[in-house]
């Protein structure tokens, strides 16, 4: 399992815990981060907004905080 696959599973877990909604990990969109930004992977939050019922910024911060609090493999999260 590669790191991007781990992130999709962690995102599904975060969605369940934070918003009491279910999502299949395979439907989570992960992209390589654009070189102008810091990081290796980008979680595309726009498709998750119908589950969070919040703005893109708030959704990204909440999921990012969940990652930092629960997964030691994540060093930092940048919301852009």
Backbone atoms as SQL, in Angstrom:
CREATE TABLE atoms (id INTEGER PRIMARY KEY, chain TEXT, resi INTEGER, resn TEXT, atom TEXT, x REAL, y REAL, z REAL);
INSERT INTO atoms VALUES
  (1, 'A', 1, 'UNK', 'N', 0.857, -1.180, 0.000),
  (2, 'A', 1, 'UNK', 'CA', 0.000, 0.000, 0.000),
  (3, 'A', 1, 'UNK', 'C', 0.900, 1.239, 0.000),
  (4, 'A', 2, 'UNK', 'N', 0.634, 2.153, -0.921),
  (5, 'A', 2, 'UNK', 'CA', 1.440, 3.368, -0.962),
  (6, 'A', 2, 'UNK', 'C', 0.844, 4.432, -0.033),
  (7, 'A', 3, 'UNK', 'N', 1.603, 5.501, 0.150),
  (8, 'A', 3, 'UNK', 'CA', 1.197, 6.526, 1.110),
  (9, 'A', 3, 'UNK', 'C', -0.110, 7.205, 0.706),
  (10, 'A', 4, 'UNK', 'N', -0.316, 7.427, -0.574),
  (11, 'A', 4, 'UNK', 'CA', -1.567, 8.043, -1.032),
  (12, 'A', 4, 'UNK', 'C', -2.765, 7.172, -0.657),
  (13, 'A', 5, 'UNK', 'N', -2.609, 5.859, -0.734),
  (14, 'A', 5, 'UNK', 'CA', -3.698, 4.956, -0.345),
  (15, 'A', 5, 'UNK', 'C', -3.970, 5.048, 1.155),
  (16, 'A', 6, 'UNK', 'N', -2.916, 5.205, 1.944),
  (17, 'A', 6, 'UNK', 'CA', -3.111, 5.405, 3.382),
  (18, 'A', 6, 'UNK', 'C', -3.935, 6.667, 3.631),
  (19, 'A', 7, 'UNK', 'N', -3.594, 7.731, 2.922),
  (20, 'A', 7, 'UNK', 'CA', -4.300, 8.996, 3.112),
  (21, 'A', 7, 'UNK', 'C', -5.781, 8.856, 2.764),
  (22, 'A', 8, 'UNK', 'N', -6.107, 8.103, 1.730),
  (23, 'A', 8, 'UNK', 'CA', -7.523, 7.937, 1.378),
  (24, 'A', 8, 'UNK', 'C', -8.279, 7.213, 2.490),
  (25, 'A', 9, 'UNK', 'N', -7.663, 6.210, 3.081),
  (26, 'A', 9, 'UNK', 'CA', -8.289, 5.505, 4.200),
  (27, 'A', 9, 'UNK', 'C', -8.434, 6.392, 5.423),
  (28, 'A', 10, 'UNK', 'N', -7.394, 7.160, 5.712),
  (29, 'A', 10, 'UNK', 'CA', -7.446, 8.081, 6.853),
  (30, 'A', 10, 'UNK', 'C', -8.508, 9.150, 6.640),
  (31, 'A', 11, 'UNK', 'N', -8.667, 9.593, 5.403),
  (32, 'A', 11, 'UNK', 'CA', -9.683, 10.600, 5.103),
  (33, 'A', 11, 'UNK', 'C', -11.076, 10.026, 5.338),
  (34, 'A', 12, 'UNK', 'N', -11.307, 8.809, 4.900),
  (35, 'A', 12, 'UNK', 'CA', -12.605, 8.166, 5.135),
  (36, 'A', 12, 'UNK', 'C', -12.879, 8.058, 6.633),
  (37, 'A', 13, 'UNK', 'N', -11.847, 7.718, 7.400),
  (38, 'A', 13, 'UNK', 'CA', -11.990, 7.641, 8.859),
  (39, 'A', 13, 'UNK', 'C', -12.314, 9.019, 9.438),
  (40, 'A', 14, 'UNK', 'N', -11.603, 10.040, 8.995),
  (41, 'A', 14, 'UNK', 'CA', -11.839, 11.399, 9.486),
  (42, 'A', 14, 'UNK', 'C', -13.261, 11.856, 9.181),
  (43, 'A', 15, 'UNK', 'N', -13.747, 11.564, 7.982),
  (44, 'A', 15, 'UNK', 'CA', -15.109, 11.943, 7.595),
  (45, 'A', 15, 'UNK', 'C', -16.124, 11.269, 8.514),
  (46, 'A', 16, 'UNK', 'N', -15.890, 10.016, 8.844),
  (47, 'A', 16, 'UNK', 'CA', -16.801, 9.282, 9.730),
  (48, 'A', 16, 'UNK', 'C', -16.804, 9.898, 11.127),
  (49, 'A', 17, 'UNK', 'N', -15.612, 10.157, 11.656),
  (50, 'A', 17, 'UNK', 'CA', -15.496, 10.688, 13.017),
  (51, 'A', 17, 'UNK', 'C', -15.980, 12.138, 13.102),
  (52, 'A', 18, 'UNK', 'N', -15.543, 12.968, 12.173),
  (53, 'A', 18, 'UNK', 'CA', -15.843, 14.401, 12.250),
  (54, 'A', 18, 'UNK', 'C', -17.267, 14.755, 11.840),
  (55, 'A', 19, 'UNK', 'N', -17.799, 14.048, 10.848),
  (56, 'A', 19, 'UNK', 'CA', -19.081, 14.448, 10.261),
  (57, 'A', 19, 'UNK', 'C', -20.145, 13.358, 10.303),
  (58, 'A', 20, 'UNK', 'N', -19.808, 12.215, 10.888),
  (59, 'A', 20, 'UNK', 'CA', -20.735, 11.088, 10.980),
  (60, 'A', 20, 'UNK', 'C', -21.310, 10.723, 9.606),
  (61, 'A', 21, 'UNK', 'N', -20.426, 10.723, 8.612),
  (62, 'A', 21, 'UNK', 'CA', -20.779, 10.374, 7.238),
  (63, 'A', 21, 'UNK', 'C', -19.830, 9.280, 6.756),
  (64, 'A', 22, 'UNK', 'N', -20.270, 8.488, 5.817),
  (65, 'A', 22, 'UNK', 'CA', -19.431, 7.425, 5.264),
  (66, 'A', 22, 'UNK', 'C', -19.032, 7.763, 3.837),
  (67, 'A', 23, 'UNK', 'N', -17.793, 7.405, 3.506),
  (68, 'A', 23, 'UNK', 'CA', -17.277, 7.591, 2.156),
  (69, 'A', 23, 'UNK', 'C', -16.330, 6.435, 1.862),
  (70, 'A', 24, 'UNK', 'N', -16.368, 5.951, 0.659),
  (71, 'A', 24, 'UNK', 'CA', -15.439, 4.903, 0.246),
  (72, 'A', 24, 'UNK', 'C', -14.058, 5.522, 0.041),
  (73, 'A', 25, 'UNK', 'N', -13.018, 4.926, 0.599),
  (74, 'A', 25, 'UNK', 'CA', -11.669, 5.475, 0.399),
  (75, 'A', 25, 'UNK', 'C', -11.314, 5.681, -1.069),
  (76, 'A', 26, 'UNK', 'N', -11.794, 4.810, -1.940),
  (77, 'A', 26, 'UNK', 'CA', -11.448, 4.929, -3.360),
  (78, 'A', 26, 'UNK', 'C', -12.046, 6.176, -4.006),
  (79, 'A', 27, 'UNK', 'N', -13.035, 6.794, -3.362),
  (80, 'A', 27, 'UNK', 'CA', -13.629, 8.006, -3.923),
  (81, 'A', 27, 'UNK', 'C', -12.937, 9.288, -3.443),
  (82, 'A', 28, 'UNK', 'N', -11.966, 9.152, -2.537),
  (83, 'A', 28, 'UNK', 'CA', -11.197, 10.301, -2.054),
  (84, 'A', 28, 'UNK', 'C', -10.141, 10.654, -3.100),
  (85, 'A', 29, 'UNK', 'N', -10.033, 11.939, -3.418),
  (86, 'A', 29, 'UNK', 'CA', -9.093, 12.388, -4.448),
  (87, 'A', 29, 'UNK', 'C', -7.796, 12.898, -3.818),
  (88, 'A', 30, 'UNK', 'N', -6.691, 12.244, -4.166),
  (89, 'A', 30, 'UNK', 'CA', -5.357, 12.642, -3.724),
  (90, 'A', 30, 'UNK', 'C', -4.544, 12.962, -4.973),
  (91, 'A', 31, 'UNK', 'N', -3.853, 14.090, -4.941),
  (92, 'A', 31, 'UNK', 'CA', -2.995, 14.484, -6.061),
  (93, 'A', 31, 'UNK', 'C', -1.595, 14.783, -5.544),
  (94, 'A', 32, 'UNK', 'N', -0.620, 14.744, -6.438),
  (95, 'A', 32, 'UNK', 'CA', 0.717, 15.213, -6.094),
  (96, 'A', 32, 'UNK', 'C', 0.628, 16.722, -5.904),
  (97, 'A', 33, 'UNK', 'N', 1.298, 17.225, -4.875),
  (98, 'A', 33, 'UNK', 'CA', 1.253, 18.655, -4.584),
  (99, 'A', 33, 'UNK', 'C', 1.991, 19.449, -5.653),
  (100, 'A', 34, 'UNK', 'N', 1.385, 20.541, -6.066),
  (101, 'A', 34, 'UNK', 'CA', 1.994, 21.467, -7.015),
  (102, 'A', 34, 'UNK', 'C', 3.329, 21.953, -6.436),
  (103, 'A', 35, 'UNK', 'N', 4.390, 22.003, -7.230),
  (104, 'A', 35, 'UNK', 'CA', 5.718, 22.378, -6.722),
  (105, 'A', 35, 'UNK', 'C', 5.790, 23.748, -6.051),
  (106, 'A', 36, 'UNK', 'N', 4.851, 24.629, -6.338),
  (107, 'A', 36, 'UNK', 'CA', 4.889, 25.944, -5.706),
  (108, 'A', 36, 'UNK', 'C', 4.432, 25.907, -4.247),
  (109, 'A', 37, 'UNK', 'N', 3.893, 24.776, -3.813),
  (110, 'A', 37, 'UNK', 'CA', 3.462, 24.615, -2.430),
  (111, 'A', 37, 'UNK', 'C', 4.330, 23.582, -1.728),
  (112, 'A', 38, 'UNK', 'N', 4.342, 23.646, -0.410),
  (113, 'A', 38, 'UNK', 'CA', 5.081, 22.697, 0.405),
  (114, 'A', 38, 'UNK', 'C', 4.264, 21.409, 0.528),
  (115, 'A', 39, 'UNK', 'N', 4.930, 20.269, 0.490),
  (116, 'A', 39, 'UNK', 'CA', 4.246, 19.008, 0.724),
  (117, 'A', 39, 'UNK', 'C', 4.380, 18.024, -0.417),
  (118, 'A', 40, 'UNK', 'N', 3.940, 16.813, -0.148),
  (119, 'A', 40, 'UNK', 'CA', 4.029, 15.723, -1.115),
  (120, 'A', 40, 'UNK', 'C', 2.691, 15.400, -1.768),
  (121, 'A', 41, 'UNK', 'N', 1.608, 15.500, -0.980),
  (122, 'A', 41, 'UNK', 'CA', 0.289, 15.116, -1.469),
  (123, 'A', 41, 'UNK', 'C', -0.731, 16.198, -1.154),
  (124, 'A', 42, 'UNK', 'N', -1.746, 16.282, -2.002),
  (125, 'A', 42, 'UNK', 'CA', -2.844, 17.224, -1.816),
  (126, 'A', 42, 'UNK', 'C', -4.148, 16.447, -1.741),
  (127, 'A', 43, 'UNK', 'N', -4.901, 16.694, -0.691),
  (128, 'A', 43, 'UNK', 'CA', -6.240, 16.138, -0.551),
  (129, 'A', 43, 'UNK', 'C', -7.211, 17.151, -1.153),
  (130, 'A', 44, 'UNK', 'N', -7.956, 16.733, -2.157),
  (131, 'A', 44, 'UNK', 'CA', -8.938, 17.607, -2.801),
  (132, 'A', 44, 'UNK', 'C', -10.205, 17.579, -1.945),
  (133, 'A', 45, 'UNK', 'N', -10.504, 18.707, -1.287),
  (134, 'A', 45, 'UNK', 'CA', -11.620, 18.721, -0.340),
  (135, 'A', 45, 'UNK', 'C', -12.969, 19.059, -0.969),
  (136, 'A', 46, 'UNK', 'N', -12.983, 19.650, -2.150),
  (137, 'A', 46, 'UNK', 'CA', -14.266, 20.078, -2.729),
  (138, 'A', 46, 'UNK', 'C', -15.305, 18.958, -2.809),
  (139, 'A', 47, 'UNK', 'N', -14.952, 17.736, -3.213),
  (140, 'A', 47, 'UNK', 'CA', -15.966, 16.675, -3.238),
  (141, 'A', 47, 'UNK', 'C', -16.464, 16.265, -1.841),
  (142, 'A', 48, 'UNK', 'N', -15.744, 16.674, -0.796),
  (143, 'A', 48, 'UNK', 'CA', -16.111, 16.291, 0.569),
  (144, 'A', 48, 'UNK', 'C', -17.060, 17.290, 1.223),
  (145, 'A', 49, 'UNK', 'N', -17.284, 18.422, 0.592),
  (146, 'A', 49, 'UNK', 'CA', -18.082, 19.485, 1.201),
  (147, 'A', 49, 'UNK', 'C', -19.532, 19.086, 1.416),
  (148, 'A', 50, 'UNK', 'N', -20.075, 18.247, 0.548),
  (149, 'A', 50, 'UNK', 'CA', -21.465, 17.813, 0.743),
  (150, 'A', 50, 'UNK', 'C', -21.588, 16.927, 1.984),
  (151, 'A', 51, 'UNK', 'N', -20.483, 16.326, 2.415),
  (152, 'A', 51, 'UNK', 'CA', -20.493, 15.512, 3.630),
  (153, 'A', 51, 'UNK', 'C', -20.246, 16.360, 4.874),
  (154, 'A', 52, 'UNK', 'N', -19.329, 17.319, 4.769),
  (155, 'A', 52, 'UNK', 'CA', -18.999, 18.159, 5.928),
  (156, 'A', 52, 'UNK', 'C', -20.030, 19.264, 6.143),
  (157, 'A', 53, 'UNK', 'N', -20.663, 19.704, 5.054),
  (158, 'A', 53, 'UNK', 'CA', -21.610, 20.822, 5.093),
  (159, 'A', 53, 'UNK', 'C', -20.942, 22.087, 5.627),
  (160, 'A', 54, 'UNK', 'N', -19.653, 22.247, 5.289),
  (161, 'A', 54, 'UNK', 'CA', -18.866, 23.401, 5.723),
  (162, 'A', 54, 'UNK', 'C', -18.079, 23.942, 4.540),
  (163, 'A', 55, 'UNK', 'N', -17.424, 25.076, 4.758),
  (164, 'A', 55, 'UNK', 'CA', -16.628, 25.688, 3.695),
  (165, 'A', 55, 'UNK', 'C', -15.392, 24.840, 3.395),
  (166, 'A', 56, 'UNK', 'N', -14.786, 25.044, 2.226),
  (167, 'A', 56, 'UNK', 'CA', -13.553, 24.309, 1.911),
  (168, 'A', 56, 'UNK', 'C', -12.450, 24.553, 2.945),
  (169, 'A', 57, 'UNK', 'N', -12.288, 25.795, 3.376),
  (170, 'A', 57, 'UNK', 'CA', -11.245, 26.141, 4.344),
  (171, 'A', 57, 'UNK', 'C', -11.459, 25.408, 5.669),
  (172, 'A', 58, 'UNK', 'N', -12.663, 25.470, 6.205),
  (173, 'A', 58, 'UNK', 'CA', -12.950, 24.826, 7.493),
  (174, 'A', 58, 'UNK', 'C', -12.818, 23.315, 7.368),
  (175, 'A', 59, 'UNK', 'N', -13.340, 22.740, 6.302),
  (176, 'A', 59, 'UNK', 'CA', -13.237, 21.293, 6.093),
  (177, 'A', 59, 'UNK', 'C', -11.780, 20.863, 6.042),
  (178, 'A', 60, 'UNK', 'N', -10.968, 21.587, 5.284),
  (179, 'A', 60, 'UNK', 'CA', -9.546, 21.244, 5.162),
  (180, 'A', 60, 'UNK', 'C', -8.829, 21.351, 6.499),
  (181, 'A', 61, 'UNK', 'N', -9.113, 22.391, 7.260),
  (182, 'A', 61, 'UNK', 'CA', -8.471, 22.561, 8.570),
  (183, 'A', 61, 'UNK', 'C', -8.887, 21.435, 9.511),
  (184, 'A', 62, 'UNK', 'N', -10.165, 21.106, 9.546),
  (185, 'A', 62, 'UNK', 'CA', -10.637, 20.048, 10.448),
  (186, 'A', 62, 'UNK', 'C', -10.029, 18.695, 10.096),
  (187, 'A', 63, 'UNK', 'N', -9.997, 18.357, 8.820),
  (188, 'A', 63, 'UNK', 'CA', -9.401, 17.080, 8.413),
  (189, 'A', 63, 'UNK', 'C', -7.898, 17.100, 8.671),
  (190, 'A', 64, 'UNK', 'N', -7.236, 18.209, 8.368),
  (191, 'A', 64, 'UNK', 'CA', -5.809, 18.333, 8.635),
  (192, 'A', 64, 'UNK', 'C', -5.488, 18.180, 10.108),
  (193, 'A', 65, 'UNK', 'N', -6.272, 18.820, 10.966),
  (194, 'A', 65, 'UNK', 'CA', -6.072, 18.683, 12.412),
  (195, 'A', 65, 'UNK', 'C', -6.278, 17.238, 12.853),
  (196, 'A', 66, 'UNK', 'N', -7.267, 16.571, 12.274),
  (197, 'A', 66, 'UNK', 'CA', -7.508, 15.164, 12.600),
  (198, 'A', 66, 'UNK', 'C', -6.294, 14.320, 12.221),
  (199, 'A', 67, 'UNK', 'N', -5.734, 14.574, 11.051),
  (200, 'A', 67, 'UNK', 'CA', -4.535, 13.842, 10.622),
  (201, 'A', 67, 'UNK', 'C', -3.388, 14.051, 11.601),
  (202, 'A', 68, 'UNK', 'N', -3.118, 15.301, 11.959),
  (203, 'A', 68, 'UNK', 'CA', -2.011, 15.616, 12.871),
  (204, 'A', 68, 'UNK', 'C', -2.227, 14.954, 14.229),
  (205, 'A', 69, 'UNK', 'N', -3.453, 14.979, 14.728),
  (206, 'A', 69, 'UNK', 'CA', -3.758, 14.422, 16.048),
  (207, 'A', 69, 'UNK', 'C', -3.738, 12.901, 16.084),
  (208, 'A', 70, 'UNK', 'N', -3.954, 12.238, 14.943),
  (209, 'A', 70, 'UNK', 'CA', -4.159, 10.790, 14.962),
  (210, 'A', 70, 'UNK', 'C', -3.150, 9.957, 14.188),
  (211, 'A', 71, 'UNK', 'N', -2.355, 10.562, 13.336),
  (212, 'A', 71, 'UNK', 'CA', -1.452, 9.778, 12.493),
  (213, 'A', 71, 'UNK', 'C', -0.037, 10.339, 12.566),
  (214, 'A', 72, 'UNK', 'N', 0.851, 9.609, 13.224),
  (215, 'A', 72, 'UNK', 'CA', 2.232, 10.073, 13.409),
  (216, 'A', 72, 'UNK', 'C', 2.987, 10.174, 12.089),
  (217, 'A', 73, 'UNK', 'N', 2.497, 9.525, 11.059),
  (218, 'A', 73, 'UNK', 'CA', 3.140, 9.588, 9.745),
  (219, 'A', 73, 'UNK', 'C', 3.013, 10.972, 9.097),
  (220, 'A', 74, 'UNK', 'N', 2.064, 11.761, 9.568),
  (221, 'A', 74, 'UNK', 'CA', 1.843, 13.102, 9.023),
  (222, 'A', 74, 'UNK', 'C', 2.631, 14.103, 9.865),
  (223, 'A', 75, 'UNK', 'N', 3.592, 14.786, 9.223),
  (224, 'A', 75, 'UNK', 'CA', 4.421, 15.772, 9.925),
  (225, 'A', 75, 'UNK', 'C', 3.747, 17.134, 9.998),
  (226, 'A', 76, 'UNK', 'N', 3.110, 17.530, 8.915),
  (227, 'A', 76, 'UNK', 'CA', 2.475, 18.843, 8.882),
  (228, 'A', 76, 'UNK', 'C', 1.406, 18.862, 7.797),
  (229, 'A', 77, 'UNK', 'N', 0.539, 19.847, 7.915),
  (230, 'A', 77, 'UNK', 'CA', -0.545, 20.032, 6.959),
  (231, 'A', 77, 'UNK', 'C', -0.583, 21.510, 6.609),
  (232, 'A', 78, 'UNK', 'N', -0.720, 21.807, 5.332),
  (233, 'A', 78, 'UNK', 'CA', -0.841, 23.193, 4.884),
  (234, 'A', 78, 'UNK', 'C', -2.153, 23.336, 4.124),
  (235, 'A', 79, 'UNK', 'N', -2.974, 24.265, 4.553),
  (236, 'A', 79, 'UNK', 'CA', -4.248, 24.522, 3.893),
  (237, 'A', 79, 'UNK', 'C', -4.072, 25.742, 3.001),
  (238, 'A', 80, 'UNK', 'N', -4.384, 25.567, 1.710),
  (239, 'A', 80, 'UNK', 'CA', -4.259, 26.688, 0.765),
  (240, 'A', 80, 'UNK', 'C', -5.571, 26.933, 0.050);
